[in-house]
Amino acid sequence: MEVPKKLVNSVASCADDALAGLVACNPGLRLLQGHRVVLRADLVAIQGRVALLSGGGSGHEPAHAGYIGKGMLTGVVAGAVFTSPAVGSILAAIRVVTQAGAAGTLLIVKNYTGDRLNFGLALEQARAEGANVQMVVVGDDSAFATLKKAGRRGLCGTVLIHKVAGALAEAGASLNEIVERVSAAAKAMGTLGLSLSPCSIPGSKPTFRLAEDEMELGLGIHGEAGVRRMKVLPADEAVETMLVHMTDPSNASHLPLRPGASVVLVVNNLGGLSCLELGIVAGAAVRCLESRGIHIARALVGSFMTALEMAGVSLTLMLVDEELVGLIDAETTAMAWPNLAAAPAMSQRQEVPVPIEGPGTAQHETSTGPGAAQAQLVLELVCSTLLDMQDKLNELDREAGDGDCGHTHARAAQVAAAPWHRRGCPCLSARGAGIPRFPWSNWEAPAAPRPSRSGCVRGRHRQPQPSSSLPWLTCCWRRWVAPLACSTGCS
């Protein structure tokens, strides 16, 4: 197993370089000299209010520094990648906010041994100096059927705790009140992850291996083992599997979820999932929850707490009432918090009606003249051949394009063939006997096909030439199907 490529300056400096870049691009943030600590630039604004500090190992960006700002965190203490921050840096951050006039300091910590130990030691030292400091440990993992000695791991639900605590602090709540409220919210929350690939610390090999046809359920944000490996499922089935596991009463870490409950849903990209896939998962989650009679008061979709480049997703559910929803909706300047609509998520929304067709735009009736049957036979054969050609055309397109030319032409053929499918055409439904095939064995792929200026690989439509039996197929292809393929999205 090879060490994956990373776009860093050096392994040793990557955490510091990432924080420096974040601060350079955000005028509301400041670094604490000599420490891997990021703070609000307007510390004067926290005078008389509770300061909120969080942090942990780097590699989970935008967590945690992306959640610094009015209405969320006051500061963050970062460690090296997947490594707990130093006690000295945590203590320095507590001292800074205390000296800035904070009415107390709350440490929000994910439930990992190193984080609990180091933040806890800093808390004790700060209290010995007279600071008013408390700590809340977040454990929202819903993976394990039997609770581990260390408790539930802290995952993406921690971000919701940042938001709730930040809104309370901004409203002037006391330290004790914030601790009580966020502790209750943390207990009514569950998160479960699903991964298609491992992640890798810069300079190191991947943290684990997954077969090409496998996915892992319930893994941690550092690549810790999950509860089950299974064959890759379609998105709808994968989401259903996740929600069943999260809410199964036999699971000791489950989230009790009953019809009529109201939740905040977080669909979190673990780092390497495409936005396309994330949208599919989000839609599946909304539909699945609705089918259970769950009201989705708010839905957040994006990258909130990642595991470097892991291709995977986590789902977080927090049981909420109107008061909690109001805290989620409260204003914040934190850069990584989404511009969230103050409205519920739902799978069925009213669609924009189709525009009225103007005069002269109506489709002509299909011709039934003497040449119609012959024309239909020609087009049936062209479409049938294109469906057989997908792999060949994709192979050609990979030489100079994005490798989807065959798929594009196949889609065009399916669109063109739809009327015949509806009539049960034997050519396309069963590749009927007696229909000639394109003689692929008698032609060679062009050496260097070149895409057109538009990006459509038109040259490839003209290159393959039948050697003998179907000279008219190429003419049909050029005249009718190639333009149709381009109009259906060849790029």
Helices and strands as residue ranges (DSSP letters): H 14-24, E 29-31, E 37-40, G 43-46, E 51-58, G 65-67, E 75-81, H 87-99, E 105-110, H 113-128, E 133-138, H 157-170, H 175-187, E 189-195, E 214-217, E 228-231, H 235-247, E 262-269, H 275-291, E 295-302, E 312-319, H 322-329, H 372-388, H 390-397, H 405-422, H 426-429, G 440-442, H 458-462, H 471-476, I 477-481, H 482-487
